[in-house]
Amino acid sequence: MSSSNKRKKQDELVFLESAKLAFKIIFLVLFIWLIKWVYFDVYKPEEKRYLRNSIYVYKLLQEELTKIYKEKGYVYDENETMDELCERIRAKYSPMYGDCSVKNNITVSQEPNIIFKSKNITLSGFERPPVKVGDVLVKDIVIDTNGDKGENTFGVDKVPLRIHSNGRMGGLLSPVNCNKGDMEDFGIPYSTVCAGANINFMAMNKPFSYDVVQIGGKDGKSRRLNQNIPFLRADCIAFGAEITGADEYCDKKSFYWLTACYHDYYCAIQFHKD
């Protein structure tokens, strides 16, 4: 074989080795990209943490709220200097940190009232005095599902909740409205804890969703009429928007009061459990 042919053969071998190496690199890069895409865009770990931690806090808050309401028949009065719900939660989950005293300010403190260190969840807003919405005393608080990490953005890792002291929702929790457009268009109050957010959490079924249940129906058995729906829709079809006063919203969305609830038997809104 001539020297030129040998050189040509060697060049071909070098090219093939280079092509194989390039293919392996491209394959590895694509494989890593695929793994990252599946993890972050399909599995969505941060979204799952947001949902999981929000629901975790909701349930333990509701458990303590139920106890307080059964004991007192209300949650707040206008003269309290200590938030009892906050203090109970703090004593159980954050005994070395937090202040549950009520201060005469209307903004949420930069310091959380409660820290769940094992889950890196914080609760803020308990220092604010309750306010009247209609004839009902309420207090709005904020759950941060990953503490001071992450974006600290409503709908991403922060979510607000309303505590109802009395009335039909006495001793219960609900989402709040953080969309000024829905306040202007439908008169749904905008929560002061929203800090410029533009999301109506009452119109979403994540992180919190609800079921409408007919109580004591035929043969004395309760039955679920609708499930896994946003709080606003549940109020529309169960109570004719009596809780939120969002009659126009219900009409626009065609969420009509169920005859099974206003004509047959009493209905209730319950937190949806998977």
C-alpha positions as CSV (number, residue, x, y, z in Angstrom):
1,M,0.0,0.0,0.0
2,S,1.4,3.4,-1.0
3,S,2.1,6.0,1.7
4,S,-0.7,8.2,0.3
5,N,-3.2,5.4,0.7
6,K,-2.0,4.7,4.2
7,R,-2.4,8.4,5.1
8,K,-5.9,8.4,3.6
9,K,-6.8,5.3,5.6
10,Q,-5.5,6.9,8.8
11,D,-7.4,10.1,8.1
12,E,-10.6,8.0,7.6
13,L,-10.0,6.2,10.9
14,V,-9.4,9.5,12.7
15,F,-12.6,11.0,11.2
16,L,-14.7,7.9,12.2
17,E,-13.3,8.1,15.8
18,S,-14.1,11.8,15.9
19,A,-17.6,11.2,14.6
20,K,-18.2,8.5,17.2
21,L,-16.9,10.8,20.0
22,A,-19.1,13.7,18.7
23,F,-22.1,11.4,18.6
24,K,-21.5,10.2,22.1
25,I,-21.2,13.8,23.4
26,I,-24.4,14.8,21.5
27,F,-26.2,11.7,22.9
28,L,-25.0,12.5,26.4
29,V,-26.1,16.1,26.2
30,L,-29.5,15.1,24.8
31,F,-29.9,12.5,27.5
32,I,-29.1,15.0,30.3
33,W,-31.5,17.5,28.7
34,L,-34.2,14.8,28.6
35,I,-33.7,13.9,32.3
36,K,-33.9,17.6,33.3
37,W,-37.0,18.2,31.2
38,V,-38.8,15.1,32.6
39,Y,-37.8,16.2,36.2
40,F,-38.6,19.9,36.0
41,D,-41.3,20.1,33.3
42,V,-43.1,16.8,33.7
43,Y,-42.6,15.8,37.3
44,K,-42.4,19.5,38.5
45,P,-40.9,19.0,42.0
46,E,-41.4,22.6,43.0
47,E,-45.0,22.7,42.1
48,K,-45.6,19.4,43.9
49,R,-43.9,20.9,47.0
50,Y,-46.1,23.9,46.7
51,L,-49.2,21.8,46.6
52,R,-48.1,19.3,49.2
53,N,-47.0,21.9,51.8
54,S,-49.9,24.2,51.3
55,I,-52.4,21.3,51.9
56,Y,-50.4,20.2,54.9
57,V,-50.6,23.6,56.6
58,Y,-54.3,24.0,55.6
59,K,-55.2,20.7,57.3
60,L,-53.4,21.4,60.6
61,L,-54.7,24.9,60.8
62,Q,-58.3,23.7,60.2
63,E,-57.9,21.1,62.9
64,E,-56.9,23.7,65.5
65,L,-59.5,26.1,64.2
66,T,-62.3,23.5,64.7
67,K,-61.2,23.0,68.3
68,I,-61.2,26.8,69.1
69,Y,-64.6,27.3,67.4
70,K,-66.2,24.4,69.3
71,E,-64.8,25.8,72.6
72,K,-65.7,29.5,72.1
73,G,-68.3,29.7,69.3
74,Y,-66.0,32.2,67.5
75,V,-62.3,32.5,66.7
76,Y,-61.5,36.2,67.1
77,D,-62.8,39.3,68.9
78,E,-61.7,42.9,68.2
79,N,-59.9,43.3,71.6
80,E,-57.6,40.3,71.6
81,T,-53.9,40.9,72.0
82,M,-52.7,37.4,71.3
83,D,-53.8,35.2,68.3
84,E,-54.8,31.9,69.9
85,L,-54.7,29.9,66.7
86,C,-51.1,31.1,66.1
87,E,-50.1,30.4,69.6
88,R,-51.4,26.8,69.5
89,I,-49.7,26.1,66.2
90,R,-46.5,27.8,67.4
91,A,-46.4,25.8,70.6
92,K,-46.7,22.5,68.7
93,Y,-44.5,23.1,65.7
94,S,-42.3,26.2,66.4
95,P,-41.8,26.5,70.1
96,M,-38.4,28.1,69.9
97,Y,-39.4,30.8,67.4
98,G,-42.2,33.2,66.6
99,D,-44.4,35.9,68.0
100,C,-48.2,35.6,68.0
101,S,-49.0,38.9,69.7
102,V,-51.5,41.1,67.7
103,K,-50.2,44.5,66.8
104,N,-52.1,47.5,65.5
105,N,-50.7,47.4,61.9
106,I,-52.3,46.4,58.6
107,T,-49.4,45.1,56.7
108,V,-47.8,41.7,57.0
109,S,-44.6,41.6,59.0
110,Q,-41.3,40.7,57.2
111,E,-40.7,38.2,60.0
112,P,-42.8,35.1,60.0
113,N,-44.9,34.2,63.0
114,I,-44.2,30.5,62.7
115,I,-41.5,28.3,61.1
116,F,-41.9,24.6,60.4
117,K,-38.2,23.9,60.4
118,S,-38.5,20.3,59.3
119,K,-40.4,21.3,56.2
120,N,-39.0,24.9,55.7
121,I,-42.5,26.3,55.7
122,T,-43.4,29.7,57.3
123,L,-46.6,31.4,58.3
124,S,-47.1,35.2,58.4
125,G,-49.8,37.6,59.1
126,F,-51.1,36.6,62.5
127,E,-49.8,39.8,64.0
128,R,-52.5,41.7,62.1
129,P,-55.8,42.4,63.9
130,P,-58.9,40.8,62.4
131,V,-61.0,43.0,60.2
132,K,-64.7,43.0,59.3
133,V,-65.9,41.8,55.9
134,G,-69.6,42.5,56.1
135,D,-70.6,41.4,59.6
136,V,-67.9,38.7,59.8
137,L,-64.5,39.1,61.4
138,V,-61.7,37.6,59.3
139,K,-57.9,37.4,59.3
140,D,-55.8,36.7,56.2
141,I,-52.5,35.0,56.6
142,V,-49.8,33.8,54.1
143,I,-48.2,30.4,53.7
144,D,-44.7,30.3,52.2
145,T,-44.1,26.7,51.2
146,N,-40.3,27.0,51.0
147,G,-39.5,29.7,53.5
148,D,-37.0,32.3,52.4
149,K,-35.9,30.1,49.5
150,G,-37.3,30.2,46.0
151,E,-39.1,33.0,44.3
152,N,-41.3,34.1,47.2
153,T,-44.1,34.7,44.7
154,F,-47.8,34.2,45.1
155,G,-49.0,31.2,43.2
156,V,-45.5,29.8,42.9
157,D,-44.4,29.3,46.6
158,K,-46.7,31.6,48.5
159,V,-50.5,31.3,49.1
160,P,-52.9,33.3,51.2
161,L,-55.7,31.9,53.4
162,R,-58.6,33.5,55.2
163,I,-59.7,32.6,58.7
164,H,-63.4,33.1,59.4
165,S,-64.2,33.9,63.0
166,N,-68.0,33.7,62.8
167,G,-71.0,33.5,60.4
168,R,-71.7,30.6,58.0
169,M,-68.0,30.0,57.6
170,G,-67.2,30.4,61.3
171,G,-64.2,28.4,62.3
172,L,-63.3,27.6,58.7
173,L,-60.7,28.5,56.2
174,S,-61.1,29.8,52.6
175,P,-58.9,31.1,49.8
176,V,-58.9,34.8,49.1
177,N,-59.0,37.1,46.0
178,C,-55.7,38.7,44.9
179,N,-57.1,39.9,41.6
180,K,-58.0,43.6,41.5
181,G,-59.9,43.0,38.2
182,D,-62.3,40.6,40.0
183,M,-62.8,43.2,42.7
184,E,-63.6,45.9,40.2
185,D,-65.8,43.7,38.0
186,F,-67.6,41.6,40.5
187,G,-67.1,43.2,43.9
188,I,-65.0,40.3,45.3
189,P,-62.9,41.9,48.0
190,Y,-59.2,42.1,47.4
191,S,-57.1,40.9,50.3
192,T,-54.6,43.3,51.8
193,V,-52.0,40.5,52.1
194,C,-51.7,40.1,48.4
195,A,-48.8,42.5,47.9
196,G,-49.6,43.3,44.3
197,A,-50.4,39.7,43.2
198,N,-52.9,39.3,40.4
199,I,-54.4,35.9,41.1
200,N,-57.9,35.0,42.4
201,F,-57.2,32.0,44.5
202,M,-60.9,31.6,45.1
203,A,-61.4,30.9,41.4
204,M,-58.6,28.2,41.3
205,N,-58.7,24.5,42.4
206,K,-55.0,24.5,43.2
207,P,-53.6,24.4,45.8
208,F,-57.1,24.1,47.5
209,S,-60.2,22.6,46.0
210,Y,-63.6,21.8,47.4
211,D,-66.6,19.5,47.2
212,V,-70.3,20.4,47.4
213,V,-72.1,17.9,49.6
214,Q,-75.9,17.6,50.1
215,I,-76.4,16.9,53.8
216,G,-79.0,14.4,55.0
217,G,-80.5,13.8,51.6
218,K,-82.8,10.9,50.6
219,D,-82.8,8.2,53.3
220,G,-80.8,10.5,55.5
221,K,-77.6,9.9,53.4
222,S,-75.3,12.7,52.4
223,R,-74.2,12.7,48.8
224,R,-71.5,14.6,46.9
225,L,-73.0,16.8,44.2
226,N,-69.7,18.2,42.8
227,Q,-66.1,17.7,43.7
228,N,-62.6,19.1,43.2
229,I,-63.8,22.6,42.2
230,P,-62.7,26.2,43.1
231,F,-64.2,27.8,46.2
232,L,-66.0,30.4,44.2
233,R,-67.8,27.9,42.1
234,A,-68.7,25.8,45.2
235,D,-70.2,28.9,46.8
236,C,-72.2,29.7,43.6
237,I,-73.8,26.2,43.3
238,A,-74.1,25.4,47.0
239,F,-75.3,28.8,48.5
240,G,-76.1,31.0,45.5
241,A,-72.9,33.1,46.3
242,E,-74.1,33.9,49.8
243,I,-70.6,33.6,51.3
244,T,-68.7,35.6,48.7
245,G,-71.5,37.9,47.4
246,A,-70.2,37.2,43.9
247,D,-73.6,36.9,42.2
248,E,-72.4,38.6,39.0
249,Y,-69.4,36.3,38.8
250,C,-71.7,33.2,39.2
251,D,-74.0,34.5,36.4
252,K,-71.2,35.2,34.0
253,K,-69.6,31.8,34.5
254,S,-73.1,30.1,34.5
255,F,-72.5,28.6,37.9
256,Y,-76.1,28.4,39.0
257,W,-77.4,27.6,42.4
258,L,-78.3,23.9,42.5
259,T,-82.0,23.2,43.1
260,A,-80.9,20.2,45.2
261,C,-79.3,22.7,47.6
262,Y,-81.9,25.5,47.8
263,H,-85.0,23.4,47.3
264,D,-84.4,19.8,48.5
265,Y,-81.8,19.7,51.3
266,Y,-79.1,21.8,52.9
267,C,-75.7,21.7,51.2
268,A,-72.2,22.3,52.6
269,I,-68.8,23.1,51.1
270,Q,-66.1,20.7,52.2
271,F,-62.3,20.7,51.6
272,H,-61.6,18.2,48.9
273,K,-59.5,15.2,50.0
274,D,-58.0,12.9,47.3
